[in-house]
């Protein structure tokens, strides 16, 4: 009985870290910001990308 309890406790202790290791955060996407735009480009919040502005 002591062995079963020890194995159960170990499984519960390791489960959260294993879930993260197997891609628990795979739904998260990197966030690009205006600071990442190259020179001459601006941040378009609608498309969430850097764009070259149209000259007027």
Residue pairs with C-beta under 8 A, 6 or more apart in sequence:
32 48
32 49
32 50
33 43
34 42
34 43
34 50
36 50
37 43
37 50
38 50
40 52
41 50
41 51
41 52
41 53
42 50
42 51
42 52
42 53
43 49
43 50
43 51
44 50
44 51
